């Protein structure tokens, strides 16, 4: 299998086997029944507290293995097909509030590597993508960043006694969508230019001890960062900002949320984030904009005090619209016989406009409209001015 999947996937599958699937190894392949797998998943969910997402990952790996057994005619059917995975609520994503983001950005200017926190807030890069960036991935002429590789510490395919069982692996992003181009703001491009100048100074000070492999995120000697090392730096920055603990991925979620708040469409956002589908982007971030939704709804605060003006001719008449769960009922003080009831406010206004026009045709001298300040607007009612002639 290791020749058909990348190293990170192979490491995950081997971890599943060693830590979880090993109990299934005592069962003959031909005697592996769906109910056995169902009990296995239920136990992992209820007793060990594994999340539904983790179980889906296990199930996908096991299904792939058993499907190969079906192809080789070692099994008649795949028992995984008859299993129902435990379900659970999707964990809510966590983002920085505007105040927390502001505090983090301010703190980042006091730190050597703060520019990369700001870069992530402007691009939504995954940590492995950020740390694998090279200067060749930045096109300053067009202000674009190209995501072409990732960095991870993974379990070795084979590790001998006495050797380190893990190794640093630079690889290409798993999916086509993950290999992407992200436009940079002009401010961010300028910050990267200044960081390049900082690297040049590092190189002069370090002399022969400096390693220049073209990486962007480097220490004073030009070495790239491992994820664990950079995460430790990030955690110290959070402490400096005094905003509590957040995963590094929260930067990515925050970028996406701010982009949506500023009107970016889901298709564009999905492409920038490198998601496999627009639907996934929508499902992930549709519930993450509570603060933005509150601000937008606050704009509706005067809804029941607003005045509508529908132009018929030059003489406006006040109209009282009473709203209820059943729809809208309209009364016209200057035309007591007019009463309109419809499911919606818009439909009621159109109907009452026609009724007023019809009533006006019966008058040689139309009634003088009642002044607005002389009308008491009941609760759950809207005062509307309809111009008629």
C-alpha positions in Angstrom: 0.0 0.0 0.0 2.8 2.4 0.7 3.5 2.7 -3.0 0.0 3.9 -3.7 -0.5 6.6 -1.1 1.7 9.4 0.2 3.8 9.1 3.3 1.5 11.0 5.6 -1.5 8.8 4.6 0.6 5.7 5.0 1.7 6.8 8.5 -1.9 7.4 9.5 -3.0 4.0 8.3 -0.2 2.3 10.1 -1.1 4.2 13.3 -4.7 3.0 13.0 -3.5 -0.6 12.6 -1.1 -0.5 15.5 -3.4 1.3 18.0 -6.9 0.2 17.0 -7.3 -2.4 14.3 -5.0 -4.8 16.1 -7.9 -6.3 18.0 -9.5 -7.2 14.7 -6.4 -9.1 13.7 -7.5 -12.1 15.8 -10.6 -12.7 13.6 -10.3 -14.7 10.5 -11.0 -12.6 7.4 -13.9 -14.7 6.2 -15.5 -14.5 9.7 -15.3 -10.7 9.9 -19.0 -9.8 10.1 -20.7 -6.3 10.0 -22.0 -6.7 13.5 -18.5 -7.2 14.8 -17.4 -4.0 13.1 -20.5 -2.2 14.4 -19.6 -3.2 18.0 -16.0 -2.1 17.4 -17.0 1.4 16.3 -19.7 1.7 19.0 -17.1 0.8 21.7 -14.6 3.3 20.3 -17.3 6.0 20.3 -19.0 5.3 23.7 -16.1 4.0 25.8 -13.0 5.6 24.4 -14.7 8.8 23.4 -13.4 9.0 19.8 -15.1 11.6 17.7 -17.3 10.8 14.7 -14.7 12.4 12.4 -12.0 10.1 13.8 -14.2 7.1 13.4 -14.9 8.1 9.8 -11.2 8.2 9.1 -10.7 4.8 10.6 -13.7 3.4 8.6 -12.4 4.9 5.4 -9.0 3.2 5.9 -10.5 -0.2 6.9 -13.0 0.0 4.0 -10.1 0.5 1.6 -8.2 -2.5 3.0 -11.2 -4.8 2.9 -12.2 -3.7 -0.6 -8.8 -4.9 -1.8 -9.7 -8.3 -0.2 -12.9 -8.3 -2.3 -11.0 -7.5 -5.4 -8.7 -10.5 -4.7 -11.8 -12.6 -4.0 -10.8 -13.2 -0.4 -14.1 -11.8 0.6 -17.5 -12.0 -1.2 -18.5 -8.5 0.0 -17.1 -5.7 2.1 -18.5 -5.9 5.6 -17.8 -2.1 6.1 -20.7 -1.4 3.7 -23.2 -2.6 6.2 -22.0 -0.5 9.2 -23.6 2.6 10.5 -21.1 5.0 12.0 -22.0 6.9 15.2 -23.1 10.4 14.5 -22.5 13.5 16.5 -22.7 17.3 16.2 -20.0 18.8 14.1 -17.6 20.7 16.4 -18.0 24.4 16.2 -15.0 26.3 14.6 -13.2 28.8 16.8 -12.2 32.2 15.5 -10.7 35.3 17.0 -13.1 38.1 17.8 -12.2 41.5 16.3 -10.7 42.6 19.7 -8.7 39.4 20.1 -7.4 39.7 16.5 -6.4 43.3 17.1 -4.6 42.3 20.3 -2.8 39.5 18.5 -1.7 41.7 15.6 -0.4 44.4 18.0 1.6 41.7 19.9 2.9 40.3 16.6 4.7 43.6 15.8 6.8 43.1 19.0 8.0 39.7 17.8 10.6 38.6 15.2 8.3 36.2 13.5 5.1 38.2 13.9 5.0 38.9 10.2 4.0 35.3 9.6 1.1 35.5 11.9 -0.1 38.5 10.0 0.5 36.6 6.7 -1.6 33.7 7.9 -4.4 36.1 8.9 -4.3 37.5 5.3 -4.1 34.1 3.5 -5.6 31.3 5.6 -2.6 29.1 5.0 -2.3 25.8 6.9 0.8 25.7 9.1 2.5 23.0 7.0 2.0 25.2 3.9 3.3 28.4 5.6 6.5 26.8 6.9 7.3 25.2 3.5 7.1 28.5 1.6 10.2 29.5 -0.4 10.9 32.8 -2.0 10.4 31.2 -5.4 6.7 30.9 -4.4 6.3 34.6 -4.1 5.7 36.7 -7.3 6.2 40.3 -6.2 5.4 41.6 -9.7 1.9 40.3 -9.4 1.6 40.2 -5.6 0.8 36.5 -5.6 1.7 33.5 -3.4 1.9 30.0 -4.8 1.2 27.0 -2.5 3.4 24.2 -3.9 4.7 22.1 -0.9 4.1 21.2 2.7 6.3 20.3 5.6 5.5 17.6 8.2 7.3 15.3 10.6 6.1 11.8 9.8 6.8 8.3 10.9 9.4 6.6 8.7 8.3 3.8 6.3 11.0 1.7 8.0 12.9 2.5 11.2 15.7 0.4 12.5 16.6 -0.1 16.1 18.4 2.9 17.6 17.2 5.2 14.8 14.8 8.1 15.0 11.4 6.7 14.0 10.3 10.0 12.5 11.7 12.3 9.8 11.0 15.7 8.2 9.1 15.3 4.9 8.6 18.0 2.3 5.7 17.0 0.0 3.2 18.4 -2.4 -0.3 19.2 -1.2 -2.6 16.2 -1.4 -5.2 17.5 -3.7 -5.2 19.6 -6.9 -7.2 22.3 -5.1 -4.6 22.6 -2.4 -2.0 23.5 -5.0 -3.2 27.0 -5.5 -2.4 30.7 -6.0 -3.4 33.3 -3.4 -3.3 37.1 -4.2 -1.5 39.1 -1.6 -2.5 42.5 -0.3 0.0 45.2 -1.2 0.6 45.8 2.5 1.5 42.1 3.0 3.7 42.1 -0.1 5.6 45.1 1.4 6.0 43.3 4.7 7.5 40.2 3.0 9.9 42.5 1.2 11.1 43.9 4.6 11.4 40.4 5.9 13.6 39.5 3.0 15.8 42.4 4.0 15.9 41.0 7.5 17.1 37.7 6.2 19.9 39.4 4.3 21.0 41.0 7.6 20.8 37.6 9.3 23.0 36.1 6.6 25.7 38.8 7.1 25.8 38.3 10.8 25.8 34.5 10.7 28.4 34.3 8.0 29.4 30.7 7.2 27.0 29.4 9.7 24.0 30.6 7.6 22.1 28.0 5.5 20.4 29.5 2.5 17.9 27.0 1.1 15.4 29.7 -0.1 12.9 29.2 2.8 10.9 32.2 3.9 10.2 31.3 7.5 13.7 30.9 9.0 15.6 31.5 12.2 18.7 33.7 12.5 20.8 31.0 10.8 18.5 30.4 7.8 17.1 27.1 9.0 13.4 26.3 8.4 11.0 25.7 11.2 9.3 22.4 12.2 5.6 22.7 13.0 6.2 21.9 16.7 8.8 24.5 17.1 6.7 27.2 15.4 3.7 26.2 17.4 5.7 26.9 20.6 6.5 30.3 19.3 2.9 30.9 18.4 1.7 29.9 21.9 4.2 32.4 23.4 2.7 35.1 21.2 -0.8 34.3 22.3 0.4 34.6 25.9 2.0 37.9 25.1 -1.3 39.1 23.6 -3.2 37.9 26.7 -6.1 36.5 24.8 -6.2 32.9 25.9 -5.4 29.7 23.9 -6.2 29.2 20.3 -5.0 26.5 17.9 -2.9 27.7 15.0 -5.8 26.6 12.7 -7.9 29.4 14.3 -5.9 31.9 12.2 -7.2 30.1 9.1 -10.7 30.1 10.4 -10.5 33.8 11.3 -9.2 34.7 7.8 -12.2 32.9 6.3 -14.7 34.5 8.6 -13.4 38.0 8.0 -13.4 37.4 4.3 -17.1 36.5 4.4 -17.9 39.4 6.6 -16.4 41.7 4.0 -18.4 40.2 1.2 -16.1 37.6 -0.4 -18.2 35.0 -2.2 -17.9 31.3 -1.1 -16.5 30.2 -4.5 -13.6 32.6 -4.3 -13.0 31.8 -0.6 -13.0 28.1 -1.3 -10.4 28.5 -4.0 -8.1 30.5 -1.7 -8.5 28.0 1.2 -7.8 25.1 -1.1 -11.0 23.2 -0.2 -12.1 20.3 -2.3 -15.6 21.8 -2.8 -17.5 25.1 -2.4 -20.1 23.1 -0.5 -17.5 22.1 2.2 -16.6 25.8 2.6 -20.2 26.8 3.1 -20.9 24.0 5.5 -17.8 24.9 7.5 -18.3 28.6 7.8 -22.0 29.3 7.5 -22.4 29.2 11.3 -19.2 31.1 12.2 -20.4 34.7 11.7 -22.4 35.4 14.8 -20.8 38.8 15.5 -21.3 39.8 11.8 -24.9 38.6 11.9 -25.6 40.6 15.0 -24.3 43.8 13.4 -26.4 43.3 10.3 -29.5 42.6 12.3 -28.9 45.7 14.4 -29.5 47.6 11.2 -33.1 46.2 11.2 -33.7 47.6 14.7 -35.9 50.4 13.4 -37.9 48.2 11.1 -41.2 48.9 12.8 -40.6 52.6 12.9 -39.5 53.0 9.3 -41.6 54.8 6.7 -42.3 53.4 3.3 -43.1 55.7 0.4 -44.8 54.3 -2.6 -45.2 56.9 -5.4 -48.7 56.9 -7.0 -49.1 60.6 -7.5 -48.4 63.7 -5.4 -50.8 63.4 -2.4 -49.6 61.1 0.4 -52.1 59.2 2.6 -51.1 57.6 5.9 -51.7 53.8 6.1 -51.6 51.7 9.2 -50.2 48.2 8.6 -50.7 45.7 11.5 -48.4 42.7 11.4 -49.3 39.3 12.8 -48.3 35.7 12.3 -51.2 35.4 9.9 -50.0 38.2 7.6 -50.7 41.9 7.3 -53.9 43.9 7.8 -54.1 47.5 6.5 -56.4 50.3 7.6 -56.6 53.8 6.0 -57.7 56.5 8.4 -58.8 58.8 5.6 -60.8 56.0 3.9 -62.6 54.1 6.7 -64.2 51.6 4.3 -60.8 50.4 3.0 -59.5 47.3 4.8 -56.9 45.0 3.2 -55.6 41.7 4.6 -52.9 39.7 2.8 -50.1 37.3 3.8 -47.3 39.8 3.3 -46.7 43.5 3.8 -45.6 44.1 0.2 -48.8 42.5 -1.2 -50.9 44.6 1.2 -49.3 47.8 0.1 -49.9 47.1 -3.5 -53.5 46.2 -2.9 -54.2 49.3 -0.7 -52.7 51.5 -3.4 -55.2 50.2 -5.9 -58.0 50.7 -3.3 -57.1 54.3 -2.6 -56.9 55.1 -6.4 -60.3 53.6 -6.8 -61.8 55.5 -3.9 -60.2 58.8 -5.1 -62.0 58.5 -8.4 -65.3 58.7 -6.5 -64.4 62.1 -5.0 -64.6 65.4 -6.7 -62.6 66.9 -3.9 -60.3 64.2 -2.4 -60.0 64.2 1.4 -57.1 66.0 3.0 -54.6 63.5 4.3 -54.3 63.3 8.0 -50.9 64.5 9.4 -48.5 61.8 10.6 -48.1 63.3 14.1 -51.9 63.1 14.6 -51.9 59.3 14.2 -51.2 56.9 17.0 -49.3 53.9 15.7 -50.4 50.7 17.7 -47.9 48.1 18.8 -46.9 45.7 15.9 -48.0 48.3 13.4 -46.1 50.2 10.7 -47.1 53.7 9.5 -46.7 53.8 5.7 -47.2 56.8 3.4 -48.9 56.0 0.1 -48.9 58.9 -2.4 -52.1 59.0 -4.4 -53.9 61.5 -6.7 
